[in-house]
């Protein structure tokens, strides 16, 4: 009787998952990102830059300057305290334009408006990872796993509730990857007849218009396109008996394919990127906007380039110098070598309160904290899955595993070149989707490799770890959503001294 009942429950769960799974997950992700989105009514962490820059960008066409003590006035709803004097900012405008949409919709005095656009794109990323996983796993049911994990992971939740650029960049990176998969499934011999490849290039140009680290993804995805096209060409030649035995015969083909791919993708990415600077280009007050051609550093033989573009080049040279020389100490800075191990999550907001003050119901002290800490169980599974899939790829050269690892190659490995720079754990949100894809693929592989007798046992283990992940997310929700708790309760969430 118990076995029959269990089978019926399992069958019902599968029907619900197939019919409504992604919608339930999206609803869960929406609740996690939108409930209390206006809290705190303070600019947290780098919102002090991006939200205020977004507001001046929308009003001036470029980022204006704010007085040094502008935060308290802005938080109080006095949002016209900026001047038309340009501000030197080191990130491209697109992410701030997107934040500005939320400001226009809700008003700059409403903290929901500061974060609304980022929250919407965070939810869209849940849908995107489901679409991506469906193509990679060839299973709608298994595609629910990474979508579910992205919906409940604290790292994604906090970055989806904060007016920063990194969650926006993560959305464009995942969208470009989806276009790459579509191109891979419908490749045409002619690069000019591949609309999904063009969409990928345009999207990565926009990603770079959010943060320059989008360039790494552009380079990584473009190299993948070249190599995968050559391998496909090689397989076709072997099928037709035209394969050559010359040891270096691939070199000219590689160079030719690299050149043709660059000709197709790079101009589209460049056009998309420059378009994100439209406000700066069509106005006259932006930082460095009036730089004379003689001072722009552009070579004489490029003097035919219009002055605004020469000035834009000069701006980029200065911004690049800032990025590579950024060594400012910060309490929550963390080395990229530690990101996968969650050793130093970034504290976005902390406010202590005494009993009876600031809504503290305790007889002792309370804490209000927002920490970009990933769900420890999910990240531990991701680390194990990445190690297992990396070993499996070297053994089998499985193309699907290679695609999953591609996001880590373009989103994570380049940061290892900047170990002396000031960097933060929350940058990992850009490649987090590929970590979760690795978990989903790894779990699916465990089930497929199990014998028919053990498959139900493995399914139960998968269900257990997913359920445990949800429970752990509920436990950590207080430090992701920032609601008031007793100090001791906040303290028991700090499992490592480095989390404080």
N, C-alpha and C positions, 0 to 999 in steps of 0.2 A: 504493500500500500504506500509506504514512504517513498519507494523508488518511483512508483507511478506519479505520486504527487510532485516529486522533484523534477521528473521529466516534463510534467505539465507546466511547472513554473519556468523551467528553462526554455521551453518552447514559447511560452507567452512572452518572456523577456526578449527572445530573439525577434518575435514579431513586432514588439514595440520598438526595439532598436532599429529594425529595418525600416519601419514606417515613420517613426518620429524621432529617432536617435539624434540626428544632427540638430533638429529644432529644439530638443530638450537641452542639448549642450549649448547651443547659442543662447537660450534663455538663461541658463546657469551663468554663462560668461557675461551676459548683459547685467544680471543682478550684481555680480562681483565687481563690475566696472562702474555701474551707474548709481548704486545705492550710496548715498552720502558723498557723491562726487564733489560737492561744494565744500567739503571739509578737508583740510582746515581753510578758514577764510584768511589765509596768509599765502604769500608766494613762497613755495618750498623749493629749496635747493636752487637749481639753475632756472626755475621759473622766473626768478628775478631778472634774468636776461631775456629769455625767449618770449614771455608773455608781453612784457613792456615793449620789446623790439617789434613784436607782431602788431601791436597797437599803433606805433609810430609808422611802421611800414605801410599799414593800410591807409593811414591818413596823409602821409607825406610821399609815399612811393619809395622811400628809403628809411633806414633806421636813424631816428633822431636821438638826441641826447637827453638824459634825465639828470636831475640833481642827485647828489650823493645819497640823500635821505628820502628818496622818492617812494620807497616801498610802503611805508605806513600810510602815506596819502593815497596811493593807488589802491591799497587794500580797503581804505575808507570810502572809496568811490570817487575820489578826486583824480580823474584820469587825464586831465589836460595840462599836467605840469611839465610836459616835455617842451623842448625847443627845436627849432628847425636846424640847429647846428648838427652836422652829421656825427654819427658815432662809428668808431672803428670796430666792426664785428668780424669774426673770423669764420663764420659758417654761412653758406649760401642762403638765399631767401626763401626757398620753397616751403620748408617746414614751418617757417613763421607765417607765410601767407595762409597755410592750412590752419594754423592756430587762430589766425585772424578771422576766419570764417565763423568759428565758434564765438569769438568776441562780438562779431556783428549780430549773430543770431540771439545771444543771451544778454549782451551788454557787457562792457568791460568791467563794470562794477560787480558783476556776478561771477564768483569763482567757478561756477559750472561752465561758464563760457571760456574760462582759461583752459579747461581740460576737455571740453566736449569733443572737439575734432579728433583728438588723440584717442579718446575712448571709442569713438565710432570706428576708427581704423583698426583699433585693437580687436573689436568684435569681428570686423571684416576679415582680419587675419585668421580667426578661428575657422571661418568658412573657407578661406583660401587653403589652409593646411589640410582641411578635409578633402578639397578638390585635388590637391597635390597628392595626398596619400592614396586616394582612390585610383589615381593613375599609376602610382608606383606599386601599390600592393595588389591592384586589380581585384579589390574587394571593398565594397561600401561598408561592410560591417567592421573590418579591421581599420578602415580609414577613420572610424569614430575614435579610435584610441588616441592618436596624437592630437586630435581636435579636443577631446575631453581633457587631456593633460595640459594643453595650452589654455583652456578655459579656467582651470583651477590652480595653475602654478602662480605662486606669489610674485615671482620676478616679472612675469607678463602682466599680472594684475596691477602691480604698483606702477609699472611703466605705462600701462593703459589708463591710469588715473591721474597722470601728472603731465603738465604742459611742457614736456621736453621733446627733443627732436628724435631720439633714438627709437621710440615706438613707431614713429612715422617712417623712418628709414627701414625698420623691420618689415612694415607692410609692403613697401615698394620692392624690397629684396625678394620677398616671398612671391609677389605678383610676377616679377621678372622670371623667377624660377618656374612658375606655372607656365608662362609663355615658352620657356625653354623646353619643357616637357611636351607641350603641344607641337612645337617645331620638330622635336625628335620623333614624334609619332607620325608626322606627315611630311617628312623631308622630301624636297624636290631636288633634282640634280642641279638646277639653276638657283644660285643664291638670290637672284632677283625675283624669284617666284616663291618666296618663303615669308608670308606675312607675319607668322608668329615670331620669326627671328627678328623682323623689323620691330615688332611690338616689344620684344625683350630689350632691344637696343634703346628704344625710346624710354622705356621704363627705367632702365639703369641710368640713363641720362638724367631723368627726374630724381632718381635715388641720390645721385651725386649732387643734385641741386638741393638736397636736404643736408647731407654731410659728405665731405670728400671721400670718406671711406667707401662710398658707393663705387668709386673707381676700382677698388680691389675686386669687387664682385663683377664688374664689367670685364676686367682683364681675365678673371678666372673662368667666367662663363664663355667668353669668346675663345679662349684657348681650348676649352672643352669642345666647343662646336667644331673647331679645326680638327682636333684629334679624332673625335667621333666620326666626322665626315670621311676622314682618311681611312679609318678602320672599316667603315661601311663600303667605301670604294674598293678596299682590298678584298673584302669578303665577296663582293660582286665579281671581281676579276678572278678570284679562285673558283667561283662557281662556273664561270664561263671558260676556264682554262687559260686565262690571259695573264696569270700571275708571273711576275719576273723574278729571277733569282739573283739579280744584281744586288749586292749588299747595301748599297747606298742609294738605291733607286728612289727611295721614299723622300730623300732630302729635297730635290726640286719640287716634288709634289707638295711637300709640307710648306715650303716657302711660297709657292703659288697659291695654295689654299689659304695660308695666313694672310697674304696680301689681299686676296679677293674678299675674305671675310672682313678684314679691317675696312676695306673700301665700302662695304655695305653697312656695317654696324657703327663704326666710329663717327661718320658724319651725322647719322641720325641721333646718336647719343649726344654729340656736341650741340646740335640744334636744340634738342630738348633741354640740355643744361643751360645754354645761353638764354633760352626763353624764360627761365626762372628768374633772370636778372632784368626782366623787362622794366619793372618799376624804376630800378636804378638807372637804366639806360635812357629812358624817355623823360626823366626829370634831370634837374641840374644841380641839386643840392647834396647828393650822396657823397660819402667819404671818397676822396680821390677822384671824384667825377670830373673835375676840371683840370686834371693832370695834363700838361702839355705834351704833345708827341715827343718833343726833345728830351723830356724827363721820364718818359714811360719805360725806358729800357728796351724798347722794341728796335730790332735791327733796321738799319737804313733801307735795306731792300724790301722791307715790309711797310714802308712809309705810306703806301697806298691804302692801308687799313684805316677805316674811319676812326676819328679821335676817341669816340666813346669806347670802342673796343680796345684801343691802345691803353686808355685809362683803366679799363677793366683788367687788362693784363697786369698793369702796375699794382693794382689793388691785390690781385692774386699772389703776386710775388711777396708782398708784405705779409699777407695772411699766412702764406706757407712758412715764412720765417718765424712767425709767432708759433705755429703748430710744432715745428721741429725743435724749437728751443723752449718748449713749455716744461719747466722743471719746478714749478711752484709747489712747495710742500702742502699737503692737505691731510687732515686726520683720517679721511676715508679713502685715500688713494690706495690702489691695489695693483700689484703686478699682474699682467696677463697670464703669467705662469700659474697663478693661484685661482683664476676665475672658475675653472671647471670643478674646483673643490669647495667652492662657497666659503672661502676662508675670511674674506673681508667684504661682506655686503655693505652697500651704501645706505647710511641713515639719511633719509630725506627730511625727516621732521621728528623732533622730540620736544615735549613740553611736560614738565612735571608740575604737579599741583598738590597743595595741601588739602587735608580733609575739609570738606565743606566749601571749597572754592573751585571755580571753573568746572562745575558739574561733578566734582569728585564725591561719590557717595560713601567712600570708605571712612573708617575711623582713623586710618593712617594716610599715607601719601598715595597719590595716583600717578599714572603715566599715560600720556598720549603719544604714540610713536608710529611712524611710518618708515619701514625698512624694506628695501628692495631685496628681500631674501627669497630665493627660490625654495620650493618645497623640497626638503632634504631627501625624501625618499625618491621623488621623481628625478632629481639630479644625480643621485647615486645610481639609479637604474640607467640613466643616460650615459654616465661615465662607463659603466660596465658594457653597455651596448656599443658604445663607440670603440672601445678596445676590441670587443669581439668582432665587430664588423670590419675594423681595420685589418685585423689578422685574416679574416675570411676573404677580404678583397685581395690581399697579397697572394692568397692561395688560389683563388678562383677567378679573379678579375671580373666578378659579377657586376654587370653594368648598373643595376639598380642600387647596389651598395655604393658604387662609385658616385652615383648621382647624389645620394644622401651625404656622403663625405664631402662632396663638392661645396656645399654650403659652409662647412667648417674651414675648408681650404681658403675660400674667399672672404669669409666673415671673421675668422679667428686667427689663422696663422699669420696674416700680415702684422697683427699687433705684436707678435714676438720680435719684430724688428725694432720696436720702440720701447724696450724694457726700461730705458732711463727717463721716459716721458711720464708726466703725471696722467695716469689713466684710472678708470673706475670700473668696478665689477658690473655696473648696470649696462655697460657697452655690450655685454653678452646677449642682451635681448635680441640683437640683430641676427645672431646665428642660433638662438634658442629653438626656433622651429625645426631645424635640422637635427638637433639633439633629440627632440621628441619624435621626429620621424624615425630616428635610429632605434628608439625604444619600441615603437610600434612594429617596425620591421623585425627586430630581434625577437619580440614576443611571438609574432606570427610564425617566425622560423622555428621557434621552440615547439609550437603546436604541430607544425607540419612534419617535423622530424620525429615526433613521438609515435610510437606504435599505436595501433587502433585501440589496444587494451589500456594504454596509459593516456590517451588523448584527453579523456574526461578529467583526469587528475590534473593535467597541465592547464586545461581550461579553468579549473577551479582555482589554481594558483594565480593565473592571470587575473581572474575576477577578484581574488583576495588582494593582490597588490594594488589594483585600481581602486578598490573600496578603501584600503588602508591609506592610499594617497588622498582620497577625498576627505577622510576623517582627519588626516594630518593638516590638510588645507583649512579645514574648519577650525582646528586648534590654533593655527598661525594667523587666522584672519584678523585678529585684533591688531597685529603689527603691520598688516597690509592695508587695512581700512582706516586705522588710526583712531578707533573709538576708545573712550576712557576706560581704563582698567586699574585695579589695585596694582601698586608698584611691584608687589611680590609676584603677581600674575605675569606682568611684563618680564620680570627677571627670569622666570622659569622657561621663557622662550629663548633666552640667550644661552644656547647650549655650549658655545665656545667663547672664551674671553675676547677673541677678535671680532665677535659679532656686536660687541658693545661700542 
